[in-house]
Amino acid sequence: EFAFTLGSTLKRPTKVTHISKEVSMKKLVVLLAMTLLMSAVVYPQISIGKGIKGGLNLATVGGADAEKLGPVTGITAFNAGIFLNIGLPGPFSIRPEVIYTVKGVKVTGTSPFPFTSTVTVTYVEIPLLVKFSILAIPGAPVKPMVFAGPSLGILLTSKSKTEIQGQPTHETAGKSDTKTPDMGVVVGVGVDLDLIAL
């Protein structure tokens, strides 16, 4: 099974109000896990499948701090990973995933000199999604779907490259300026293609 998805991750704001939102996110993860456990007890015939997925990331940043730097544009990167699909009776299923993802942005400015700065980060993201199959027909090779759920991101690397006109390129690597772990929400649509058995 291959899944090609288009999704968005809603990042936490950079204010003290994080704490209450993180607690709510953790409660949501616990609630989904309990729902999965109860489903396994009530419906012992649940099906379990597995597969791989891949896609593109079109990331950007926002907020007051980002606007002070100058015009910000996202860069196109990739993601790839594996998933389990735990099918429940009806069109719903639970879908835990493990994804390697690359994100980045490019900032341009003129103060004090014209410059371009590119920031690239890599994460291992672990979403726990609820999937709804749209007009699912048993045995059909193409299955449209929508999905949503919480996601935990673990930072692997963070790199930046700054180019200033007339000066050597400056590159740095470090995690101190990048938030980790990163809690978010994934919302998206996609298509399951039953092409090969794994």
C-alpha positions in Angstrom: 0.0 0.0 0.0 1.3 3.4 -1.0 -0.2 6.6 0.5 0.4 10.0 -1.0 -0.8 12.7 1.3 -1.1 16.4 1.4 -1.1 17.7 5.0 -0.3 20.6 7.2 1.3 20.8 10.6 0.0 23.5 12.9 2.9 24.6 15.1 2.6 25.9 18.7 2.7 29.6 19.3 5.8 31.0 21.0 4.1 32.3 24.1 3.6 31.1 27.7 0.2 29.7 26.7 2.1 26.7 25.3 1.8 24.8 28.5 -2.0 24.5 28.5 -2.0 23.5 24.8 0.6 20.9 25.3 -1.4 19.4 28.1 -4.5 19.3 25.9 -2.5 17.7 23.1 -1.2 15.0 25.5 -4.8 14.3 26.7 -5.8 13.9 23.0 -3.1 11.4 22.4 -4.2 9.4 25.5 -7.8 9.6 24.4 -7.0 8.2 21.0 -4.9 5.4 22.5 -7.7 4.5 24.9 -10.2 4.5 21.9 -7.9 2.1 20.0 -7.6 -0.2 23.0 -11.4 -0.3 23.5 -12.0 -0.9 19.8 -9.6 -3.9 19.9 -11.6 -5.4 22.9 -15.1 -4.7 21.5 -14.2 -5.6 17.9 -11.7 -8.4 17.9 -12.0 -8.7 14.1 -10.1 -5.4 13.4 -7.7 -5.6 10.5 -4.1 -4.5 10.6 -2.2 -3.4 7.4 1.1 -1.7 6.8 2.7 0.4 4.1 5.1 3.2 3.1 4.4 6.8 2.2 6.1 9.8 0.7 5.4 13.3 -0.3 6.5 16.9 -0.5 6.8 19.5 2.2 5.9 23.1 1.5 6.9 24.7 4.8 7.0 28.3 6.0 7.1 30.3 9.2 5.0 33.0 10.7 4.6 35.3 13.6 6.0 38.7 14.7 9.6 37.5 15.0 9.6 36.1 11.5 8.2 39.3 10.0 11.1 41.3 11.5 13.6 39.4 9.5 12.2 40.2 6.0 10.3 38.4 3.3 10.0 34.7 4.1 9.4 32.0 1.5 9.1 28.2 2.0 11.4 25.7 0.3 10.2 22.5 -1.3 11.5 19.4 0.6 10.4 15.8 1.1 9.1 13.3 3.6 9.0 9.5 3.7 8.0 6.9 6.2 6.1 3.9 7.2 2.7 3.4 8.8 0.3 0.9 10.3 -3.4 1.0 9.4 -5.6 -0.5 12.1 -9.0 -0.9 10.4 -12.1 -0.6 12.5 -15.6 -1.7 11.5 -16.9 0.9 9.0 -14.9 3.6 7.1 -12.7 4.6 10.1 -9.2 3.4 11.0 -6.4 4.4 13.3 -3.1 5.1 11.6 0.2 5.5 13.6 3.1 6.6 11.5 6.9 7.2 11.7 8.1 9.8 9.2 11.5 11.3 8.3 10.8 14.8 7.1 12.8 17.8 5.8 11.5 21.4 6.2 13.0 24.8 5.5 12.5 28.4 4.7 14.5 31.2 2.9 14.7 34.7 4.3 15.9 37.7 2.2 16.7 41.2 3.6 18.7 44.3 3.1 19.8 45.3 6.6 22.7 46.1 7.1 23.6 44.5 3.7 21.6 42.5 1.2 21.5 38.9 2.4 19.8 35.6 1.8 19.5 33.1 4.7 18.3 29.5 4.3 17.3 27.4 7.3 16.8 23.6 6.9 15.7 21.2 9.7 15.0 17.5 9.7 12.6 15.7 12.1 11.3 12.3 12.9 7.6 12.9 13.2 5.2 10.4 14.9 1.6 11.2 14.0 -1.3 9.3 15.5 -4.1 9.8 12.9 -7.7 8.9 12.6 -8.5 8.1 9.0 -11.9 8.2 7.2 -12.1 6.4 3.9 -14.4 8.2 1.4 -16.8 6.0 -0.5 -14.6 3.0 0.4 -15.4 -0.1 -1.8 -14.1 -3.4 -0.5 -11.3 -4.6 -2.8 -11.0 -1.3 -4.8 -7.4 -0.5 -5.6 -7.9 3.3 -5.1 -9.3 4.6 -1.8 -9.6 8.4 -1.2 -9.3 9.4 2.4 -9.2 12.3 4.9 -7.2 12.2 8.1 -6.4 14.2 11.2 -4.6 13.7 14.5 -1.8 14.9 16.8 1.8 14.6 15.9 5.1 14.6 17.9 8.2 15.9 16.1 11.7 15.0 17.3 14.4 17.3 15.9 17.4 15.6 14.3 19.4 18.4 12.6 19.2 22.2 12.2 21.3 24.0 9.6 21.5 27.5 8.3 23.3 29.1 5.4 23.7 32.9 5.1 24.9 34.6 1.9 25.9 38.2 2.0 26.8 40.1 -1.1 30.6 40.4 -1.4 31.3 38.1 1.6 32.0 34.4 2.0 29.0 32.1 2.7 28.4 31.5 6.4 27.1 28.1 7.5 26.1 26.9 11.0 24.7 23.8 12.5 23.0 23.4 15.9 19.8 22.7 17.6 19.8 25.5 20.3 17.6 27.9 18.3 15.1 25.2 17.2 12.2 24.0 19.3 12.1 20.3 20.2 10.1 18.2 20.8 7.5 19.8 18.6 3.8 19.1 19.2 1.4 19.7 16.3 -1.8 18.8 14.5 -1.9 17.0 11.2 -4.9 17.5 8.8 -5.0 16.4 5.2 -6.4 14.3 2.4 -4.8 11.5 0.4 -5.3 8.3 -1.6 -4.4 4.8 -0.7 -3.2 2.7 -3.6 -3.2 -1.1 -3.1 -0.4 -1.8 -5.6 1.8 -4.4 -3.8 1.6 -6.4 -0.6 4.3 -5.7 2.1 
